[in-house]
């Protein structure tokens, strides 16, 4: 593919001279007489390299450079500076220029600079493509999933990561919003720069502002030294503001000023300090409702909502649960030095159908606890805590129950026909009963039929023996001596 180079200069003679040299190298050349015209060409063409004059009447070369880096991060930019203008070259480099040329342009240097820029772009794109191939196969680092909602999430991350756009990550508690923020930073051009995080809901206002903006010595009681805030610490990099919806009104005003002017003042100070920080905000709140209620500023909401990303709850991506379980088993088996390497189909079925109100965090904690409690190399349902098993509202073996009413095997579901309900001797006791009462009756009958053989009853009911004991204990039916005898057998 022929490389495309855009030359931008209000000096027509300079443009023509550069184009004449570069055309001999076989490149596809575009010309613009100013920054505004250059923006139109960039929007219409996939430009590989931009060579732009530093000083132009409508839009400076530095401003054009910043626009390109924000919107076309893979495009290389070379700045043309006046002869011997070292300060200009330094400013261009700080702004992200990939190279600079002094006027008048020397032909050989122009050729070599353009060649180097194209090679740099090619290498950068190869790395990006390789990273995307790995992401497609394995997901982003620590973000696991192949479901449709997760593929869409990965697509959104890839779109926004290379830009400098402010991102608002939304999702329920426990879905992994901080992992998404990490992925955005690690796939951005700021990946080698600082990455800082702060939980806006965990600190009272004065401490939060001190952490964000820093403070001067004597700014408040206990401020014995100057402190650099996160906007200074993360300069050039990324700052994650978690639980941004919990930020108080006074702090919201100060934060908005940073977003609008890219500068702030330390607490107790009077000198404005410039900052270049990419903001990623995260929340599990309904910010629109907070705006309506006057708890969150409307102007701040629109500032941080430039590129919203929704992280799906676990219940919307259940097909990812086996992948997550496998990863967590591997992680915690190693961490706790346990020999666990798998999970029974029965236990996996429960995990795939659990409510998971706490999302991935809850699943992760459940797996860690089960591995600690596990007595074998394969996790079984009984290895999970009683608190976890109690989260199921239906009888424990959902896959082995009557699907019409959720009634355990061994009891017939009432026949709810249009004309009548047929009630026989076996079901008369279940009409109008709660599911808990039906479950107790199923256990009672099964124990009676097995001569109180709890192991055999557990097999018939298709629940674990420990689960049966836990239920009997909750009903007040458990005899401790019988339990000890059963376990000996």
C-alpha positions as CSV (number, residue, x, y, z in Angstrom):
1,X,0.0,0.0,0.0
2,X,1.3,3.4,-1.0
3,X,2.1,5.6,2.0
4,X,0.1,8.9,2.3
5,X,1.9,12.1,3.4
6,X,0.2,15.4,4.1
7,X,2.3,18.6,3.9
8,X,0.8,21.6,5.7
9,X,2.3,25.1,5.3
10,X,0.9,28.6,4.4
11,X,4.0,29.1,2.4
12,X,3.1,27.7,-1.0
13,X,6.7,27.5,-2.2
14,X,7.7,25.3,0.8
15,X,4.8,23.0,0.2
16,X,5.7,22.5,-3.5
17,X,9.3,22.0,-2.7
18,X,8.5,19.2,-0.2
19,X,6.0,17.6,-2.5
20,X,8.5,17.5,-5.3
21,X,11.1,15.7,-3.2
22,X,8.7,13.2,-1.7
23,X,6.8,12.3,-4.9
24,X,10.1,11.0,-6.3
25,X,10.0,8.5,-3.4
26,X,6.7,7.1,-4.6
27,X,4.5,8.5,-1.9
28,X,0.9,9.7,-2.3
29,X,1.1,13.4,-1.4
30,X,-1.6,15.8,-0.1
31,X,-1.2,19.5,0.5
32,X,-2.9,22.0,2.8
33,X,-2.3,25.7,3.1
34,X,-3.3,25.9,6.7
35,X,-4.4,23.9,9.8
36,X,-8.1,24.1,9.1
37,X,-7.7,22.6,5.6
38,X,-5.5,19.9,7.0
39,X,-8.2,18.9,9.4
40,X,-10.6,18.3,6.5
41,X,-8.0,16.2,4.7
42,X,-7.3,14.1,7.8
43,X,-11.1,13.5,8.2
44,X,-11.3,12.2,4.6
45,X,-8.0,10.3,4.2
46,X,-6.1,7.8,6.2
47,X,-2.9,9.8,6.4
48,X,0.3,8.1,7.5
49,X,2.6,11.1,8.1
50,X,1.9,14.8,8.5
51,X,4.6,17.4,7.9
52,X,3.4,20.7,9.2
53,X,4.8,24.2,9.7
54,X,4.9,25.3,13.3
55,X,3.5,28.8,12.7
56,X,0.3,29.3,10.6
57,X,-2.3,32.0,10.9
58,X,-5.4,29.9,11.3
59,X,-4.2,27.0,13.5
60,X,-0.7,26.6,14.8
61,X,1.3,23.5,14.1
62,X,1.4,22.6,17.8
63,X,-2.4,22.8,18.0
64,X,-2.7,20.7,14.9
65,X,-0.3,18.2,16.4
66,X,-2.4,17.9,19.6
67,X,-5.5,17.4,17.5
68,X,-3.9,14.6,15.5
69,X,-2.5,12.8,18.6
70,X,-6.0,13.0,20.2
71,X,-7.9,11.7,17.2
72,X,-5.4,9.9,14.9
73,X,-2.9,8.5,17.4
74,X,-1.1,6.3,14.8
75,X,-0.4,9.2,12.5
76,X,3.2,10.4,12.7
77,X,3.7,14.2,12.9
78,X,6.8,16.1,11.9
79,X,7.1,19.8,12.8
80,X,8.8,22.3,10.6
81,X,10.6,24.9,12.7
82,X,12.7,28.0,12.0
83,X,16.4,27.7,11.7
84,X,18.1,27.2,15.1
85,X,14.9,27.4,17.0
86,X,15.8,25.0,19.8
87,X,12.9,26.1,22.0
88,X,10.4,25.4,19.3
89,X,11.8,21.9,18.7
90,X,11.7,21.2,22.5
91,X,8.1,22.4,22.7
92,X,7.1,20.2,19.6
93,X,8.8,17.2,21.2
94,X,7.0,17.7,24.5
95,X,3.7,18.0,22.6
96,X,4.2,14.6,21.1
97,X,5.9,15.3,17.7
98,X,7.6,12.3,16.1
99,X,10.3,14.5,14.6
100,X,11.1,18.0,13.5
101,X,12.8,19.6,10.5
102,X,14.6,23.0,10.4
103,X,13.9,25.5,7.6
104,X,15.1,25.7,4.9
105,X,14.5,22.0,4.4
106,X,17.4,19.9,3.2
107,X,16.4,17.3,0.7
108,X,18.3,14.3,2.1
109,X,17.2,15.0,5.7
110,X,13.5,15.4,4.5
111,X,13.7,12.0,2.7
112,X,15.3,10.2,5.7
113,X,12.9,11.8,8.2
114,X,9.9,10.8,6.2
115,X,11.3,7.3,5.8
116,X,11.9,7.0,9.6
117,X,8.4,8.2,10.4
118,X,6.8,5.6,8.1
119,X,9.0,2.8,9.6
120,X,8.0,3.9,13.1
121,X,4.3,3.9,12.1
122,X,4.6,0.5,10.5
123,X,6.3,-1.0,13.6
124,X,3.7,0.6,15.8
125,X,0.8,-0.8,13.8
126,X,2.4,-4.3,13.8
127,X,2.5,-4.2,17.6
128,X,-1.1,-3.0,17.7
129,X,-2.2,-5.7,15.4
130,X,-0.3,-8.4,17.3
131,X,-1.9,-7.1,20.6
132,X,-5.3,-7.1,19.1
133,X,-4.8,-10.7,17.8
134,X,-3.8,-11.8,21.3
135,X,-6.8,-9.9,22.8
136,X,-9.2,-11.6,20.4
137,X,-7.9,-14.9,21.5
138,X,-7.4,-14.5,25.2
139,X,-9.2,-11.2,26.1
140,X,-7.5,-8.2,27.7
141,X,-5.2,-8.8,30.6
142,X,-7.2,-10.1,33.5
143,X,-10.5,-9.5,31.7
144,X,-11.9,-12.9,30.7
145,X,-14.8,-13.5,28.4
146,X,-15.8,-14.6,24.9
147,X,-19.6,-13.8,25.1
148,X,-21.2,-11.3,22.8
149,X,-21.4,-8.6,25.6
150,X,-17.7,-9.0,26.3
151,X,-16.7,-8.9,22.6
152,X,-18.6,-5.6,22.4
153,X,-16.8,-4.3,25.5
154,X,-13.4,-5.2,24.0
155,X,-14.4,-3.4,20.8
156,X,-15.2,-0.3,22.8
157,X,-11.9,-0.5,24.7
158,X,-9.9,-0.7,21.5
159,X,-11.8,2.3,20.0
160,X,-11.2,4.6,22.9
161,X,-7.9,3.5,24.4
162,X,-5.6,5.1,21.8
163,X,-7.3,8.5,22.1
164,X,-7.2,11.0,25.0
165,X,-11.0,11.0,25.4
166,X,-12.5,11.1,28.9
167,X,-14.2,7.8,29.6
168,X,-17.1,7.1,31.9
169,X,-17.3,3.4,32.9
170,X,-20.7,2.3,34.2
171,X,-21.7,-0.9,35.8
172,X,-22.9,-2.7,39.0
173,X,-20.7,-3.3,41.9
174,X,-18.3,-6.1,41.4
175,X,-18.3,-6.2,37.5
176,X,-14.7,-5.2,37.2
177,X,-14.8,-1.5,36.3
178,X,-11.2,-0.9,37.6
179,X,-10.0,-3.7,35.3
180,X,-11.6,-1.9,32.3
181,X,-9.8,1.3,33.3
182,X,-6.5,-0.5,33.5
183,X,-7.0,-2.0,30.1
184,X,-7.8,1.4,28.6
185,X,-4.6,2.9,30.1
186,X,-2.4,-0.1,29.1
187,X,-3.6,0.1,25.5
188,X,-3.2,3.8,25.2
189,X,-0.2,6.0,24.2
190,X,0.1,6.9,27.9
191,X,0.8,3.3,28.9
192,X,4.4,4.1,30.0
193,X,3.2,7.1,32.0
194,X,1.8,7.1,35.6
195,X,-1.5,5.5,36.3
196,X,-3.3,6.5,39.6
197,X,-6.6,5.6,41.1
198,X,-8.8,7.0,43.9
199,X,-12.1,6.1,45.4
200,X,-14.2,9.2,45.7
201,X,-16.6,7.6,48.0
202,X,-14.1,6.4,50.6
203,X,-12.8,9.9,51.7
204,X,-14.4,12.9,53.3
205,X,-14.3,16.1,51.3
206,X,-11.1,17.7,52.7
207,X,-9.1,14.6,52.4
208,X,-10.3,13.8,48.9
209,X,-9.4,17.3,47.7
210,X,-6.0,17.0,49.4
211,X,-5.4,13.7,47.6
212,X,-6.6,15.1,44.2
213,X,-5.0,18.6,44.2
214,X,-2.3,18.3,46.9
215,X,-1.7,21.0,49.5
216,X,0.8,23.5,50.6
217,X,2.5,23.5,54.0
218,X,0.1,25.0,56.6
219,X,-2.9,24.6,54.4
220,X,-4.8,23.0,57.3
221,X,-4.0,21.5,60.7
222,X,-1.5,18.7,60.2
223,X,-0.2,19.9,56.8
224,X,3.4,20.1,57.9
225,X,4.9,19.6,54.4
226,X,3.9,20.2,50.8
227,X,2.0,17.3,49.2
228,X,1.7,16.6,45.5
229,X,-1.8,15.6,44.6
230,X,-2.8,12.9,42.0
231,X,-3.3,15.5,39.2
232,X,0.5,16.2,39.6
233,X,1.5,12.6,40.3
234,X,-0.4,11.3,37.2
235,X,0.8,14.1,34.9
236,X,1.2,12.7,31.4
237,X,-0.7,9.6,32.4
238,X,-4.1,8.5,33.5
239,X,-6.2,9.1,36.6
240,X,-9.2,6.8,37.5
241,X,-11.8,8.4,39.7
242,X,-13.8,5.5,41.1
243,X,-17.3,6.1,42.5
244,X,-17.2,9.6,41.0
245,X,-20.9,9.9,41.7
246,X,-20.1,10.1,45.4
247,X,-18.1,13.3,44.9
248,X,-19.4,16.2,47.0
249,X,-20.7,19.4,45.3
250,X,-17.7,21.6,46.3
251,X,-15.2,19.0,44.9
252,X,-17.3,18.7,41.8
253,X,-16.8,22.4,41.0
254,X,-13.0,22.1,41.4
255,X,-12.9,18.9,39.3
256,X,-14.9,20.6,36.6
257,X,-12.4,23.5,36.5
258,X,-9.6,20.9,35.9
259,X,-11.5,19.3,33.1
260,X,-12.2,22.7,31.4
261,X,-8.8,24.4,31.9
262,X,-6.3,21.6,32.5
263,X,-5.1,23.4,35.6
264,X,-5.7,23.4,39.3
265,X,-4.4,25.0,42.5
266,X,-3.1,23.1,45.6
267,X,-5.0,23.6,48.8
268,X,-3.6,26.6,50.5
269,X,-1.9,27.7,47.4
270,X,-2.6,30.5,44.8
271,X,-0.5,29.4,41.9
272,X,-2.3,27.6,39.0
273,X,-0.6,24.4,38.0
274,X,-0.9,22.9,34.5
275,X,-1.7,19.2,34.2
276,X,-2.0,16.8,31.3
277,X,-4.0,13.9,32.7
278,X,-6.5,11.6,31.0
279,X,-9.5,11.1,33.2
280,X,-11.4,7.8,33.5
281,X,-14.4,8.0,35.8
282,X,-16.4,5.0,37.1
283,X,-19.7,4.7,38.9
284,X,-22.4,2.2,39.8
285,X,-24.9,5.0,40.4
286,X,-27.6,6.4,38.1
287,X,-25.9,9.7,37.3
288,X,-28.9,10.9,35.3
289,X,-31.1,10.5,38.3
290,X,-28.4,12.2,40.5
291,X,-28.4,15.2,38.1
292,X,-32.2,15.4,38.3
293,X,-32.1,15.3,42.1
294,X,-29.4,18.0,42.2
295,X,-26.8,15.7,43.7
296,X,-24.5,15.8,40.6
297,X,-23.7,18.8,38.4
298,X,-25.2,18.6,34.9
299,X,-22.2,20.3,33.3
300,X,-19.8,17.9,35.0
301,X,-21.9,14.9,33.9
302,X,-21.7,15.9,30.3
303,X,-17.9,16.5,30.6
304,X,-17.2,13.0,31.9
305,X,-19.8,11.3,29.7
306,X,-17.9,11.9,26.5
307,X,-17.3,8.2,25.9
308,X,-19.5,6.0,28.1
309,X,-18.7,2.3,28.5
310,X,-21.2,-0.1,30.1
311,X,-19.7,-3.2,31.8
312,X,-22.3,-6.0,31.7
313,X,-23.3,-7.8,34.9
314,X,-22.4,-11.5,35.2
315,X,-26.0,-12.6,34.7
316,X,-25.9,-11.2,31.2
317,X,-22.8,-13.2,30.3
318,X,-23.3,-16.6,31.9
319,X,-21.5,-18.4,29.1
320,X,-18.3,-16.8,30.4
321,X,-18.7,-18.4,33.9
322,X,-16.8,-21.6,33.0
323,X,-13.8,-19.6,31.8
324,X,-13.9,-17.4,34.9
325,X,-14.2,-20.5,37.2
326,X,-11.2,-22.2,35.4
327,X,-9.1,-19.0,35.8
328,X,-10.0,-18.6,39.5
329,X,-9.3,-22.3,40.3
330,X,-5.9,-21.9,38.8
331,X,-5.2,-18.7,40.6
332,X,-6.3,-19.7,44.1
333,X,-5.0,-23.3,43.9
334,X,-1.6,-21.8,43.4
335,X,-2.0,-19.0,46.0
336,X,-3.3,-21.4,48.7
337,X,-1.1,-24.3,47.7
338,X,-4.1,-26.6,47.2
339,X,-4.3,-29.5,44.8
340,X,-7.6,-28.5,43.2
341,X,-7.6,-28.7,39.4
342,X,-11.2,-29.0,38.4
343,X,-14.9,-28.9,39.3
344,X,-17.8,-31.4,39.0
345,X,-20.5,-30.8,36.4
346,X,-23.0,-30.6,39.2
347,X,-21.2,-27.8,40.9
348,X,-20.5,-25.9,37.6
349,X,-24.2,-26.1,36.8
350,X,-25.0,-24.4,40.1
351,X,-22.5,-21.7,39.4
352,X,-23.8,-21.1,35.9
353,X,-27.4,-20.6,37.3
354,X,-26.7,-18.6,40.5
355,X,-28.0,-15.1,40.8
356,X,-24.5,-13.4,41.3
357,X,-25.8,-10.1,42.6
358,X,-22.2,-9.4,43.5
359,X,-21.1,-10.3,40.0
360,X,-17.5,-11.4,39.4
361,X,-16.3,-10.3,42.8
362,X,-18.8,-12.7,44.4
363,X,-17.9,-15.5,42.1
364,X,-14.2,-15.0,42.7
365,X,-14.8,-15.1,46.5
366,X,-17.0,-18.2,46.3
367,X,-14.3,-20.1,44.3
368,X,-11.5,-19.0,46.7
369,X,-13.5,-20.2,49.8
370,X,-14.4,-23.5,48.1
371,X,-10.8,-24.2,47.3
372,X,-9.8,-23.6,50.9
373,X,-12.6,-26.0,52.1
374,X,-12.0,-28.6,49.3
375,X,-11.2,-32.1,50.4
376,X,-10.3,-33.4,46.9
377,X,-8.7,-32.4,43.6
378,X,-12.2,-31.6,42.2
379,X,-14.5,-29.0,43.6
380,X,-17.9,-30.3,44.6
381,X,-21.1,-28.4,45.5
382,X,-20.6,-29.2,49.2
383,X,-17.2,-27.5,49.1
384,X,-19.0,-24.2,48.7
385,X,-20.1,-22.3,51.9
386,X,-23.5,-22.7,53.4
387,X,-24.0,-19.0,52.9
388,X,-23.4,-19.4,49.1
389,X,-25.7,-22.4,48.8
390,X,-28.4,-20.6,50.7
391,X,-28.5,-18.0,47.9
392,X,-30.6,-20.4,45.8
393,X,-34.3,-19.9,46.3
394,X,-35.3,-23.1,44.7
395,X,-34.6,-26.6,45.9
396,X,-30.8,-27.1,45.6
397,X,-30.7,-29.4,42.6
398,X,-32.4,-27.2,40.1
399,X,-31.4,-29.5,37.2
400,X,-32.9,-32.5,39.0
401,X,-36.2,-31.0,40.0
402,X,-39.6,-30.9,38.3
403,X,-39.3,-27.9,35.9
404,X,-43.0,-27.2,36.1
405,X,-43.1,-26.1,39.7
406,X,-39.5,-26.5,40.9
407,X,-40.7,-29.4,43.1
408,X,-38.1,-32.1,44.0
409,X,-38.3,-35.5,42.3
410,X,-40.5,-37.9,44.2
411,X,-43.3,-35.4,44.5
412,X,-45.8,-34.9,41.7
413,X,-46.6,-31.3,40.7
414,X,-50.2,-30.4,41.0
415,X,-52.1,-30.6,37.7
416,X,-53.3,-27.0,37.1
417,X,-55.7,-27.7,34.2
418,X,-58.2,-25.0,33.0
419,X,-61.2,-26.7,34.6
420,X,-59.9,-28.1,37.9
421,X,-57.0,-29.1,40.0
422,X,-56.8,-32.8,40.4
423,X,-55.8,-33.6,43.9
424,X,-54.9,-37.2,45.0
425,X,-53.7,-38.6,48.2
426,X,-50.0,-37.9,47.3
427,X,-50.4,-34.2,46.6
428,X,-53.2,-33.2,49.0
429,X,-50.5,-32.2,51.5
430,X,-48.7,-29.9,49.0
431,X,-51.5,-27.7,47.8
432,X,-51.0,-24.2,49.2
433,X,-47.6,-25.1,50.8
434,X,-44.5,-23.0,50.5
435,X,-41.5,-24.3,48.6
436,X,-39.7,-24.7,51.9
437,X,-42.5,-26.8,53.3
438,X,-42.5,-29.0,50.2
439,X,-38.8,-29.4,50.4
440,X,-39.1,-30.5,54.1
441,X,-41.8,-33.0,53.2
442,X,-39.7,-34.4,50.4
443,X,-36.8,-35.0,52.8
444,X,-39.1,-36.5,55.5
445,X,-40.7,-39.0,53.1
446,X,-37.3,-40.0,51.6
447,X,-35.8,-40.6,55.0
448,X,-38.9,-42.7,56.0
449,X,-38.5,-44.8,52.8
450,X,-34.8,-45.4,53.4
451,X,-35.2,-46.3,57.0
452,X,-33.5,-43.0,58.0
453,X,-30.4,-43.9,56.0
454,X,-29.2,-40.4,55.3
455,X,-26.5,-41.3,52.8
456,X,-29.0,-43.2,50.7
457,X,-31.6,-40.3,51.1
458,X,-29.0,-37.8,49.9
459,X,-28.3,-40.0,46.8
460,X,-32.0,-40.2,46.0
461,X,-32.5,-36.5,46.5
462,X,-29.3,-35.9,44.6
463,X,-27.8,-33.6,47.1
464,X,-24.6,-33.8,49.1
465,X,-24.6,-35.5,52.5
466,X,-23.3,-32.4,54.2
467,X,-26.0,-30.4,52.5
468,X,-28.6,-32.8,53.9
469,X,-27.2,-32.6,57.4
470,X,-27.2,-28.8,57.2
471,X,-30.9,-28.9,56.2
472,X,-31.8,-31.4,59.0
473,X,-30.0,-29.2,61.5
474,X,-32.0,-26.1,60.3
475,X,-35.2,-28.1,60.7
476,X,-34.2,-29.3,64.2
477,X,-34.3,-32.9,63.0
478,X,-30.6,-33.7,63.5
479,X,-29.4,-36.0,66.2
480,X,-25.7,-35.4,66.7
481,X,-25.1,-39.1,67.7
482,X,-26.8,-40.3,64.5
483,X,-24.6,-37.9,62.5
484,X,-21.4,-39.2,64.1
485,X,-22.5,-42.8,63.5
486,X,-23.4,-42.1,59.8
487,X,-20.0,-40.5,59.2
488,X,-18.2,-43.5,60.7
489,X,-20.1,-45.7,58.4
